[in-house]
C-alpha cells in the first residue's frame, strides 16, 4: 500500500526537505501522482495543507484521523433522533425540536436565551454585529484568536467592525494592562473608532486547546464592565474547558455576556452552533442570522442531533483529553528524543508539538504518518494512516475526538514510533 496522491508542493518538499538535496526522501515509496493544481494554504504562517488519500477499503489498513474534531460522524442513536425529529418552520419560530434545543442550551449555559446557527463562524459574526451596532465600532481580540485568523475578517468585510489586537500568551490569555490600553476613550471624537467588545476564546485553538483560567475570565469581565464593554466568548470548545476544569459550563460563562458553542466538534453533531446571551441580544441576533442567510426551515432534523450532543456527549470528552495526553507522553518517551512539548499545556483534546530535528520537517513527518511506508506492515502487522496537520510556528497539530478510541491512539503511537525509527535509520545511513 502506498500513497497515491498528494500536492505538488508537498511532493517537492519530500524530495528536498529543508533544502537538503543529498538526503533521499524518508517515506516516498513509489512515484506519486500530484492531485489538482497544488496545495492550498492552511493555518498560520505559510503552513501547507496536506491532502490525504482515501483508505481504499483495504482490510489490513487502519485510518486514524487526527486532523480535527470536526471530522466526527453521528452514531446510530443520533441518526435515529434525527430521523424521528418533530419539525416545523424555524424561521416562523414553529420548529418544536429547535425551540427545545435552544431552551436546553440556554439553561445549560446559564443564559437567558439561545439561538441555533448553522456554523461557529456565522455565530461569532452575528455576535459582533449585535454588540457593535454601528459601522466603525471596534472589537478587541487576541492576535492568535480564531476570530482574527480563521474567519476571513468577516467582522470588517460584512459588518464594518474594526478589530484591534492584544498579544496572545501561550496559555491563550493576554495581558490585562495591554487590554486596557487598547480601549478607546475619545468617543465621539471623529478620528477614532468606538470600543464596544472584548472577545476571548476558550479553549484556545492555535495555542493547543488551552483552557482559560476562571480568574482571568473574571478579571476580563471586571475590566470590560468598568469601561462599558461587552465580552463575547468564542466557546467553540467550551464544553472541553468545562470538563477539564470539572465545573459546569455556566460557571465559565458567567463571566461572558454572550457565547458561541459548537455542536459539530467534540460533541459529535453533524452541524450547528448555539449562540447564547440575554434575551434582547438573541432577538437582535435572529435578525442578523436572517440577513446572513442563516434562517433555515424544517431545522429540527439537525437540531435533534444537537440536543443529543449537548445532553449526552459532553461527559465523554474526558476520554479525548486522556487519549491526547497518552499520545503526548509517548512523544516525550521516545528515545532518542525527537519531539518537544510541554505536558502541562496538554489540557484538552488538542495537541501541538514540535520536531526537534531540523532534517525532519512537520510537513514531511505528517506525510510519512499519512501513508504506509516500506516494511511497516511486516513490522506492525498492518498498515496505518495517521492524519494530522503541520501547524504554525514549525509545529504539528493533532486533535482527538469521539471517532478515536484508546486502541486508535495506540496505533497512532506505534506509527509514530515506526516513522521515527525510519528517520533515525536513514539519518545514520547518510552520515
C-alpha positions in Angstrom: 0.0 0.0 0.0 1.5 3.4 -1.0 0.5 7.0 -1.0 -1.1 7.7 -4.4 -1.8 11.4 -4.4 -0.6 14.5 -2.6 0.1 18.1 -3.5 2.9 19.1 -5.8 4.3 21.4 -3.2 4.4 18.7 -0.6 5.9 16.2 -3.1 8.7 18.7 -3.9 9.3 19.2 -0.1 9.6 15.4 0.4 12.2 15.2 -2.4 14.1 18.1 -0.9 13.0 18.8 2.7 14.6 21.9 4.1 16.8 22.2 1.0 18.9 19.1 1.8 19.5 17.8 -1.6 21.7 14.9 -0.6 19.2 13.1 1.6 16.7 10.8 0.0 13.0 11.3 0.9 12.1 9.5 4.1 8.8 8.0 3.1 8.3 8.1 -0.7 7.9 4.5 -1.9 6.6 5.0 -5.4 6.2 7.9 -7.8 3.3 10.0 -6.6 0.6 11.5 -8.9 0.0 15.1 -8.0 -3.6 16.0 -7.1 -5.1 19.1 -8.5 -3.1 22.2 -9.1 -1.1 22.3 -5.9 -1.7 22.8 -2.2 -3.9 25.4 -0.6 -2.8 27.4 2.4 -3.8 26.2 5.8 -3.1 27.5 9.2 -0.9 30.4 10.2 2.5 31.5 8.7 2.7 29.8 5.3 1.7 26.3 6.6 0.8 23.9 3.8 -2.5 22.0 3.8 -1.9 18.3 3.2 -4.5 16.5 1.1 -4.6 12.9 2.1 -5.6 9.7 0.2 -8.7 7.7 1.0 -8.3 4.5 2.8 -9.0 2.4 -0.3 -11.0 -0.2 1.6 -8.0 -2.5 2.3 -8.8 -4.8 5.2 -5.3 -4.5 6.6 -5.3 -0.7 6.6 -6.5 1.5 9.5 -7.0 5.2 9.3 -6.7 7.3 12.4 -7.9 10.8 11.6 -6.5 13.4 13.9 -6.9 16.4 11.6 -9.7 17.9 13.6 -12.7 17.1 15.9 -14.9 18.4 13.0 -14.5 15.0 11.2 -16.8 13.2 13.7 -19.8 11.4 12.3 -23.2 10.9 14.0 -23.7 7.5 15.5 -26.8 5.3 15.4 -28.6 7.0 18.3 -28.0 10.4 16.9 -29.2 9.3 13.4 -32.3 7.8 14.9 -33.0 11.1 16.8 -32.7 13.0 13.6 -35.0 10.6 11.7 -37.7 10.8 14.3 -37.5 14.6 15.0 -40.7 16.6 15.0 -40.2 19.6 12.8 -41.7 22.9 11.8 -40.7 26.1 10.1 -38.0 27.6 12.3 -37.9 31.0 10.6 -41.5 31.3 11.8 -40.4 30.0 15.2 -42.5 26.9 14.8 -40.0 24.0 14.9 -40.5 22.4 18.3 -37.2 20.5 18.3 -35.3 23.7 17.6 -37.2 25.5 20.3 -36.4 22.7 22.8 -32.7 22.7 21.8 -32.5 26.5 22.3 -34.1 26.2 25.7 -31.9 23.4 26.7 -28.7 25.3 25.7 -29.8 28.5 27.4 -30.3 26.6 30.7 -27.1 24.7 30.4 -25.1 27.9 29.7 -26.8 30.0 32.4 -28.1 32.4 29.7 -31.5 33.9 29.2 -31.9 32.7 25.6 -30.1 30.8 22.8 -30.3 30.6 19.0 -29.4 27.8 16.7 -27.0 29.0 14.0 -25.5 27.0 11.1 -21.8 27.5 11.9 -19.4 28.9 14.5 -18.1 31.5 12.1 -21.6 32.8 11.5 -22.4 32.7 15.2 -19.3 34.8 16.0 -20.1 37.2 13.2 -23.7 37.6 14.5 -22.3 38.3 18.0 -20.0 41.0 16.6 -22.9 42.6 14.6 -25.2 42.8 17.6 -22.6 44.0 20.1 -21.1 46.5 17.7 -24.2 48.2 16.4 -22.6 50.9 14.3 -20.2 50.6 11.3 -16.8 51.7 12.5 -17.2 50.3 16.0 -14.2 48.4 17.3 -13.7 45.0 19.0 -10.6 43.8 20.8 -9.4 40.3 20.0 -6.3 38.2 20.6 -3.8 38.2 17.7 -3.9 34.4 17.5 -7.7 34.0 18.0 -9.8 32.0 15.6 -12.0 35.1 15.0 -8.9 37.1 13.9 -7.1 34.4 12.0 -9.5 31.9 10.5 -12.8 33.8 9.9 -11.8 35.7 6.8 -12.1 39.1 8.5 -15.9 38.8 8.3 -16.4 41.4 11.0 -14.7 44.0 8.8 -15.8 42.5 5.5 -19.5 42.2 6.3 -20.2 44.1 9.5 -17.9 47.2 9.1 -16.4 46.5 12.5 -12.7 47.3 13.1 -10.5 44.9 15.1 -7.6 45.8 17.3 -5.4 43.0 18.8 -3.7 42.1 22.0 -0.9 39.6 22.2 -2.0 36.1 22.9 0.1 34.3 25.5 1.0 30.6 25.3 -1.9 29.8 27.6 -4.5 31.6 25.5 -4.8 34.6 27.8 -3.5 38.1 27.3 -2.1 40.9 29.5 -4.9 42.9 31.1 -2.8 46.1 31.1 -2.3 45.8 27.4 -6.0 45.0 27.0 -6.9 48.2 28.9 -4.5 50.2 26.8 -6.5 49.2 23.7 -9.7 50.7 25.0 -10.6 53.9 23.2 -11.7 56.8 25.3 -12.1 59.6 22.7 -15.7 58.9 21.6 -17.3 60.8 19.9 -14.0 62.3 18.6 -14.4 61.7 14.8 -10.8 60.4 14.5 -11.3 57.1 16.4 -13.5 54.0 16.3 -15.6 53.3 19.3 -14.6 50.4 21.6 -17.6 48.1 22.1 -16.5 44.5 22.6 -13.8 42.2 24.0 -13.5 38.7 22.6 -12.0 35.7 24.3 -11.5 32.1 23.0 -12.0 29.1 25.2 -10.5 26.6 24.7 -7.8 28.3 22.6 -7.4 26.6 19.3 -4.0 27.8 18.0 -2.4 27.5 21.4 -3.2 23.9 21.6 -6.6 23.6 23.3 -5.6 25.7 26.4 -8.3 26.3 29.0 -8.7 29.9 30.1 -8.4 30.2 33.9 -11.6 31.3 35.7 -9.7 34.2 37.4 -8.6 35.5 34.1 -12.1 35.5 32.7 -13.4 37.2 35.9 -10.7 39.9 35.5 -11.6 40.5 31.9 -15.3 40.8 32.7 -14.5 43.2 35.5 -12.3 45.4 33.2 -15.0 45.3 30.5 -17.7 46.3 32.9 -15.5 49.2 34.1 -15.3 50.6 30.6 -18.8 49.8 29.4 -17.7 47.0 27.1 -19.3 43.6 26.3 -17.5 40.3 26.5 -18.1 37.6 23.9 -16.6 34.2 24.2 -15.8 32.1 21.2 -16.6 29.0 23.1 -16.4 26.6 20.2 -14.9 24.0 22.6 -16.1 25.5 25.9 -17.5 22.1 26.9 -14.0 20.7 26.7 -12.9 23.5 29.0 -15.8 22.7 31.5 -14.8 19.0 31.6 -11.1 19.9 32.0 -11.9 22.2 34.9 -14.5 19.9 36.4 -17.2 22.6 36.5 -20.5 23.2 34.7 -20.3 25.3 31.6 -22.4 28.0 33.4 -19.5 28.6 35.8 -17.3 29.6 33.0 -19.9 31.5 31.0 -21.0 33.7 33.9 -18.0 35.8 33.1 -19.2 36.5 29.5 -22.2 38.4 28.2 -22.6 36.1 25.2 -21.1 32.8 23.9 -20.9 30.7 20.8 -20.7 27.0 21.4 -20.1 24.5 18.5 -22.1 21.3 18.5 -20.2 19.8 15.5 -16.8 19.3 17.1 -16.1 17.1 20.1 -19.9 16.9 20.8 -20.3 15.0 17.6 -23.3 16.6 15.9 -23.0 16.9 12.1 -23.7 20.6 12.0 -24.6 23.6 14.1 -23.6 26.1 16.8 -25.5 27.6 19.7 -25.3 31.4 20.3 -26.5 32.4 23.7 -26.9 35.6 25.8 -29.5 38.0 27.1 -33.0 37.9 25.5 -32.7 41.2 23.8 -29.3 40.2 22.3 -30.9 37.0 20.9 -33.8 38.9 19.5 -31.4 41.1 17.5 -29.3 38.1 16.6 -32.3 36.5 14.9 -32.5 39.4 12.5 -28.7 39.2 11.8 -29.0 35.5 11.2 -31.7 36.0 8.6 -29.7 38.7 6.9 -26.7 36.4 6.6 -28.8 33.6 5.1 -28.8 31.5 8.2 -32.5 31.2 8.6 -33.5 27.6 7.9 -36.8 25.9 7.7 -37.5 22.4 9.0 -34.4 22.6 11.1 -35.4 20.1 13.7 -33.9 17.2 11.7 -30.4 18.5 12.7 -31.4 20.2 15.9 -32.3 16.8 17.3 -28.6 15.8 16.8 -27.6 19.0 18.6 -29.8 18.3 21.6 -28.4 14.8 22.0 -24.9 16.2 21.6 -25.4 18.7 24.4 -27.1 16.3 26.8 -25.2 13.1 26.3 -21.9 13.7 24.6 -20.2 16.2 27.0 -19.3 13.6 29.6 -17.2 11.6 27.1 -14.9 14.5 26.3 -12.7 13.4 29.2 -11.7 10.3 27.1 -10.5 12.6 24.3 -8.4 14.5 26.8 -6.9 11.3 28.2 -6.1 9.9 24.8 -4.3 13.2 23.8 -2.2 13.0 27.0 -1.4 9.4 26.3 0.0 10.3 22.8 1.8 13.3 24.1 3.6 11.2 26.8 4.6 8.7 24.1 6.2 11.5 22.1 8.2 12.5 25.1 9.1 8.9 25.9 10.7 8.3 22.5 14.4 7.6 22.6 16.4 9.1 21.1 14.4 12.2 21.6 12.7 13.7 18.5 9.8 15.7 19.8 9.3 18.6 22.2 6.1 19.7 24.1 5.0 20.9 27.5 2.9 18.2 29.1 1.4 20.8 31.4 0.0 22.5 28.3 -1.9 19.4 27.2 -5.2 20.2 28.9 -7.9 19.1 26.5 -8.2 17.3 23.1 -5.8 19.4 21.0 -2.1 18.6 21.0 0.7 20.8 19.5 4.2 19.5 19.4 7.5 20.4 17.7 10.0 18.3 15.9 13.5 19.0 17.3 15.4 17.6 14.3 15.9 20.2 11.6 16.3 17.4 9.0 12.7 16.3 9.5 10.1 19.0 8.8 6.5 18.9 10.1 5.3 18.6 6.6 7.4 15.6 5.9 6.5 14.0 9.2 2.8 14.4 8.5 3.2 13.0 5.0 5.0 9.9 6.4 2.4 9.4 9.1 -0.3 9.6 6.4 1.0 6.8 4.2 2.1 3.2 4.7 5.8 3.0 4.5 8.2 0.2 3.3 8.3 -2.5 5.9 5.5 -1.1 8.0 3.0 -4.0 7.5 5.7 -6.5 8.3 6.9 -4.6 11.3 3.5 -3.6 12.8 1.2 -6.3 11.4 -0.9 -3.8 9.4 -0.7 -0.5 7.7 -1.9 2.6 9.5 -2.5 6.1 8.1 -2.5 8.7 10.8 -3.7 12.0 9.5 -2.6 15.3 11.2 -1.7 18.8 10.1 1.5 20.7 10.0 0.7 23.8 12.1 2.1 27.3 12.6 5.5 28.1 14.0 7.0 24.8 12.7 4.8 22.6 14.8 2.3 19.7 14.3 -1.3 19.7 15.4 -3.3 16.6 16.3 -6.9 16.5 17.7 -8.7 13.7 19.5 -12.5 13.2 19.2 -15.2 10.5 19.6 -14.0 8.7 16.4 -10.6 8.0 18.1 -10.6 5.2 20.6 -7.8 4.3 23.0 -6.9 1.5 20.6 -6.6 4.0 17.7 -4.4 6.1 19.9 -2.1 3.1 20.5 -2.0 2.6 16.7 -1.0 6.2 16.2 1.7 5.8 18.8 3.1 2.7 17.0 3.0 4.5 13.7 4.8 7.5 15.2 7.5 5.2 16.6 7.9 3.4 13.3 8.2 6.7 11.4 10.8 8.0 14.0 12.8 4.7 13.7 12.9 5.0 9.9 14.1 8.6 10.2 16.9 7.7 12.7 17.9 4.7 10.5 18.1 6.8 7.4 20.0 9.6 9.2 22.5 7.1 10.4 23.0 5.7 6.9 23.7 9.1 5.5 26.4 10.1 8.0 
